[in-house]
């Protein structure tokens, strides 16, 4: 039997980064390990419910409730805050773990201090990736073209110089790109179906375990209205939800569609009054129990975040992917290439286009068949239990069992 270990998890205050890890943490605690979880206070209660000990630290990143425009619009706007936050967080975390160093570090892909601390402590580190990972050729095909122009700017050069200096101060000689994108070991918390170029991913480093979902009934229930022949759910996740124009187009698409009921999740940054007169078959919410609705839905209009994408696949729900940021564009393309979704960019998502795509998807038997195939494949990936097994496989080396 594996010895009881102290396992430390590090993440950032974002739903899409915390939620995928929670069931894995709960399982490790249930297996008898002591798990500490370093997270800003806004997620402390949610993390504590897994049985992990919360190690709070103060973050400078925009909070989950902030306007998404706080993240800016350029690549450097998006990445600089993570480096700034990591640099100021590290001293807090060093102090928090003084005399309480773990045997093993788990870290989210955006939690840079986790990998730095593992190096300082001389313990193994495992990345828990809630999104796609790099494949052989990723740097040449994706990263280099993406960074070519920013790296030529004074601001871009300053970003890399600061990142290099911080790593070197902590005894790490890796290039920042490799530090952030090439872990020594990674457990990937998405289905392999969502991974681009999966055949070129190094299986000795990356292990795909699929969705790690637990019992989410506590999030609430939802009942399909009597007489609703078809149900569509529209949700752009928890961050990039300030899209009143898009929601109005969704109302146009489904509001007078016979037999359809629309559940429209608009987030906290849109007042439902901005949508004008809403037909009786449209249900507008600031938040919804998404898993409960998807179990009954016929269509999912999603931003194609990793969490939403795999929930759509797990429930075999046809999707219209309307990506908003980051990895969502790649996820949208993957879903479309799998034959289970249609990608429609926000500026093209008129009521007419959305309606046409919706009707085509739900009436296509090939889409339903492909969704059932992927659903069956995902069920074989192992999920939470396999993730915990893989983590425990690293524990004996450090616990002497």
N, C-alpha and C positions, 0 to 999 in steps of 0.2 A: 504493500500500500504506500502511496506517496505521502511523504511527511507533510505536516502542516507547515505552510510557508507564509511569509509576509509578502503579499503581492500588492504593488502600488500602481494604480491607474491614474493617468493624467489626461485631462481633456479641456476643452474650452466651452464657454457658455453659449452653446448653440444647439437647438433641438436636433438638427440633423447630424451632429457629432456625438451628442450624449446618448440619445435614445437607442442607437444600434448596439451600444455596449452594455446596456443595463441588464439584459437577461443573462449575458455571459458572466457579469459580475455576481448576479444573484446565484447562479449555479456554482461559481467558485466558493462563495460563502457557504452554500449548502453542503459542499464537499469538505468543509472544515477548515478552509484556509482563512487566514486573517487578511482582509482586503481593505486597503485604504484608498480613497478616491479623492484626488486633488481637483477641486472645481470651484469656481466663483460661487458666492452665497446664493445667487438667484436659483441655482439648481441643487442646493444642499438638501432640501427636503426630498426631492425626487430621487436623488442618489441614496439617501439614507434609507429609503424604503427597500432597497436591495439587501440591506444588512451590512453594507460596507461602512467603514468609519470615514466620515467626511473630513478632509483637510482643506479648509477654505483658504482662498487667496483672492486678492483684489485684482481685477482685470481692467484694462483700459480700452478693450474692444467695445464697439457698440453692443448694447444689450439686445436680447431677442425682441424686446418691445419697442426698440428705437425705429424710427423711420428708416427704411432700407437705403434711402439716399445718403445716409450717413457713411456708407461704404465707398462713396465716390463712383467714378465711371471708368477709370482706366486701369490697366493691369497693375501699375505701381500703386495706385490708390487702394487696390484690393490687397496687395501683399505687404506693403509697409506696416500697416497696423499690427499684423501678426508678429513681425520681428520686433517692433517697439514693445508690444505686450510681453513677448517672451523675455526680452532683456530685463524689463522691470519686474517680471514675475520670479525670475530665477532666485534672487536673494531671499524672497519670501519663502520659497519652497525649500531652499537649503536650510533656512532656520526652522521651518516646520518639521523637517525630517531629521534634524540634528539628534543623533543618538537613537534614531528609529528608522535606520536605513533598511530598505526592503531586500528580499532575496531575488526578486524579479520585477522588472518594470514593464507595464503595458502602457501604450500611449496612442492617442488619436493622431492622425496624420498632421493636424494643425497644432498639436501641443509640443512645440519644439523643446521646451524645458525638460520634458520627460526623457528624451533621448540623450540630452546633455547630462542629466543627472545620472542616468544609467552608466554613462562613460565615467563620470567622476567617481561613482561608487564601485565601479568594476563589476557590475552585475549584468546579466542578459537583458536585452530589451526586445519586445515584440510590438510591432505596430498593429493596431486594430484599425483597418481601413474601412470606412463606411461608404467608399466610392471606388471607382475604377483605379487600377494600379498601372505602373509602367510596364511596357513589354520591351522585348529586344528590338531596338530601332526607334523607341519612343522619343529619345532626345533629338534624333535627326529629323524625324517626321513631324513632331508636334512642338516640343519645347524650343528648339533652336529658331524656327520661323516665328514663334510667338514672341520670343525675347529679342529678336534681332534688332528692332528699332529701339525699344527701351534701353538696351545695353549701350547704345551709342550716346545716350543723353547724360548730362552731368548728374541728374537725379538718379538715373539707373546705375551709374558707376558708383555713386555714393551709397546706394542701397547695398550693392554687393560688397563694397569695402567694409561697411559696417558689419555685415553678416559674417564675412571672413574674420574680422577682428574679434568678434564675439566668440566664434567657434575656437579660434586659436587661444584666446584667454582661458578657455576651458579644456585645452589639451586635445582639441579635435582638428585633424588635418584635412578632413573631407572638404570638397568644394560644396558651397551652399546648396547647389542643385542636387548633388548626390545625398547630402545630409537630409534634405526635405523629401526627396523622391525615391531614394534607393535604400530602404531599410535592410538590415541584416536578415530579419525574419518578419513575416507579415501574415496575419490572419485576415482574410478579406471577407467582410460581412455583407456581401452581395452575392446573388446567384451568378454562376459563371456565364449564364446567358447574357448578362448585362455587360460583360467585360469585352471591350474591343480587342481584336487580335489575341484572343485567349490562347490560341495555339502557340503564340510567341512569348507567353509569360513563363518565367522561370519557376517551375513547380517545386524546386528545392528551397525557394525563398517564400513563395506565395501559396497559401492554402485557402481555397474557396470553400466556405462553409454555408453560404447562402444566408437567407434571412434568419435572424435570431429573435424570433417573436415569442412572447409569453402570453399569458392570459391578460387581455386588455379590456375586459368587461368593466373594470373600474372607470374607464374613460367615458362610459355612458352607453346607452342603448338607443336604437332608432327603429321605428316601425314604418314599414312601407305603407303609404296611404291606400285605403281601400279604393279600388278602381284604377290604380296606377298600373298600366300595362308595361311601361318602361320607366326606369329611373336613371337619371344622369346626375353624377356628382361632379361639381366643379370646385377644385381647390388648387391654389398656387402655393401650398405649403405654409410655412410660418414666417418667412422673411420677406419675400418679394411679392407682397400682396396688394400693394397700393396701385391698383389697376382698374379704376372705376369705368373707364371707357370699354375695357375688355369685358367686364361684367355686364355692361349694358348690351353688348353684342351677344353674350350668352343668353340673356333674357329674350332678345329678338329671335335667337335660334330655336329656343325650346318653349318659349312662353305661350305660343298658340299652336303647339304641335300636338295633335290629338293623341290622347292616351299616355302622354309623357308627363312625368313629374321631375322637376329640377330642384336639386339641393345645391345652393350657391353659397360657398364659404368665402367671405370677403375679407377676413382678417380684421385687425384692430385699427387700421389706418383709413378705412373707407366707411363713411356713414351710409347706411342703407337708403337714407333719403336721397342720396346722390343718384340712385338708380331710377328715380321717378316712379310712376305707377307700375306696380309689379302684378302680373296676373296671379290668380288663385293657385295655379299649379306650380308656382315658384316659391321655394322656401329659402329665405335669406338668413344666414347665420354668420356671426363673427367667428365662431369656432364650431367644429362638428366632431362627433366620434367616428372618425374616418373608417377604421376597420369594420365597425358594425354596419356602416352604410355600404361599403364595398362588398360585403358578403351578400347584399341584396341588389346591388346596382347592375345595370345593363351596359353602362358606359361611364368611363372616368376621364374627365378633362383635367389634365395634370400638368404641372410645371416640369415634370420628369426629373425631380430630385431622386436620389438613389432610394430613399425610403419609400416614397410614393410609387416609384416605378416597380419596386419589388412587391409592394402590397397589391398593385394591380395585377402583376403576374401570379402572385400566390392565390388570388381569388378568381383568376381566369377572367378578368374584366377587360374588354376591349378599351383602348385608350386613344384619346387625342392628346398629343404631347405639344404643349405650348411653352418652350423653355424660356427662362428668364435670366439665368446667370450661370457662371462657373461650369461645372460638369454636366449641367442639364442639357446643353446642346448635344453633347456626345451621347448622353442617355437617350435623348429623343431620337437620334439617328439609329441607335441600336434597336430601340423598340420598333421603329419602322422597318428596319432590315429583318427583324424577326418575323414580320408579317402579322403583328398584333396591334399595331398603332399607326396613326397618321400624324406626321409632324406638320404643324402649322405655326409659323412665326407670329408673334403678337400683332405686328402691323398688318398681317394678312388675315387675321382671325375675325372676319365679319360674320354677322349672323347667318348669312346665306352659306358661306364656306363651312362654318361649323356644322350647320344642319346637314348639309350634303355629306360631309365626312362621317357624321354620326350615323346617319341612316345606312350608308354603305358598310360601315364596320359591323353594326349589330345584325345586319341581314346576310353577312358573308359567312357561310359554313366553314370555309377554309380558315378564317380568323378564329372561330370557336375551336376548331380542331387543333390548331397550332397552340392556342392558349392551354388546352388540356394537356398537350404533350410537354410543354414547358413546366406547367404546374407539377406534373409527375416527376420530371427531372429534378426540380427544386426539392421535392420531398426526400430525395435520395442524397442530398448534399451534406446532411448531418446537423446543420444548425447549431443551436446552443450547446448541445452535449459534445459534439465533435470539437467545437471551439475550445471548450473547457479541457477536453482530452489533450488537445495539441498544446495548450498552455501548460498543463501538468507535465507533459513530456519534457519540458525544460526544467521543471522544479527539482527532480532528483539530483541533478548535477550540482545544485547549489545547497541542497538540504541534506546531502549525504545519505539518502535512503537507497 
